[in-house]
Amino acid sequence: MEILNFASVRPEWIDYNGHMNVAWYVAAMDQATDLLWEELGLGTRFRARGRATFAAECWIGYRRELFEGAPLSARCWLLAHDAKRLLVRCQLLHADEGFLASEAEWLALGIDLETRRVAPWPADVVRNFEAFAARHPLPPDGPPPRLAITGNR
């Protein structure tokens, strides 16, 4: 999924080295993930059902510096899911120049907000995952996943 020009590097994101601080790469990709969640049925409608996602693990790789004012785009893919977990990859790109600035993978858990416990994905959400993955396959020349869904936790 392409998420075009969703944000730009803010002045407060710049560190003493004159470039975007590492923490803000995660924050920027989290903003992109919010847009991905809407596409997957995990956004506002999901929360209205008393459900949410919590991040359980994150891997991030930094590839190139970003500077104040740089426009940001992202590409996101669904790597895997099971009854209660979802694994996604996002790439953060300079929207005008097209270069890869960073990439990340997140393992998210489906949560029942009333019990604050991990809960199975509703059937309609699983169908959203499957349809999204079919529409947006991971490029065959892309790097292999860093995280994996294995066994029960």
N, C-alpha and C positions, 0 to 999 in steps of 0.2 A: 504494500500500500504506500503510495506517495502522499506525503503531507507537505504541501508547498508553503513556503514563507509563513510559518506559524508563529515566529518570534524573531527578535534580533538581540544581539549581545548588548546587554545593558551596561551603563557605566559602573554600577556597583558590582558587576561580575568580574571586573578587571582587578588583577592582583598586582603586587609589587614588581613583578616581571614584565608588566605592561600587556599581558594577554589574559584571556579568560581563565579564571581559576578552576582547578580540577572539579571542585564541588559543583560548580554551575553547569558543567557538562551533564552531570547526572540530573540536575534540576531541569535543564532544557529538554533532555530526553524524556523525563517524567511528564513534561507538558505535552510532548508528542504522543506519549503513551495514553494520556487522557483522551486524545482524539481517536486513537486506535480503539480504546475501550468502548467509546460510543459506537464505533463500527461493529464491534463484536457483541454488542448488547450488554456490556458490563458497566455502562455509565449511569446516567441519571435514572433511567428506567429500572435498572438493576437495583440501585439504592432505594428506589421507591418501593421495591418488593422486600426491603429489609435485608438486602444482600450487599456484599462488597467484595473487594479483593484486597489482600494484604501481600506485600512483597516478602518473600522468604529468603531469596538469594539474589545476588546481582554480581555480574562480571562486567567490567568495563575496560576498554582499551582506548588509549589516546593516540591519535594518528598525526594530527596537525594542529597548529595553533589557530585560535580564533581571536579576533580583535574587536574592540568596541564598535558597535553599529553593524557588525556583520549579520546579514539576513540568514535565517536558518530554515532548512528543510529537513525532512527525515524520510527514511524508508523503513517499513516495519513488516515483519513476517511472523507467522505463528509456526513455531518449530515442533511442538508436541503438546498433547494434553492427555489427561486421564480423568478419572471420576471427580477429582477435587483439585487438580493442579493444572497450570497453564504455563508453557514456556514460550517466550517471545524474544525476537532479536530486533533491535532498532539500530539504524545508522544515522548519525547526525552529519549533515552536509552543509557546506557554505552554499546558500541558495543561488547566488549569482555565478560564482566560479565553479561550482559543482564538485569541489574536492571533498573527500571523506575526512572529517575532523575527528570523529570518534564512533565507536560502536559498542553496544551493550547487549547483554542478555539478562532477562529477568525471569525468575520462577515466582509465579503468583499463586496464591491459594484462594479458593472460593470460601467466603466467610458468611455465616449467618450472624447478622448484627445483634440479634436478640440474645443469643447464647455466647457470642464472641468466640465461636468455635469453627473449625474447618467443616464445611458441609459440601455435599455433592452439587455439581453444576445442574441446574434445571435442564430438562430435555431440549427446550427451545434454544438455550444458550449453546449446548453441545452442537446443535444443528448449525448455529451461526459460526462456530469454530470451524466446522467441516466445510461449510460453504466458502468462508473466507480463505482457508488454506487452499482450496481448489482454485479460487480466483487469483490468488497471490502466492504462487509456489516460490520456494527459496531458489535463487539462481543456482544452476548446477556448478558454476565456477566460483561460488562463494566459499568463504572459509567454513570448515566444519563447526558444528555447535560446540561451545565451551562447556555448557551445562547440559544435564540430561535428567529425564524423569526415569528413575529406576526404583523398583521395589516399592514397598509401602513404608511411609515414614510416620 
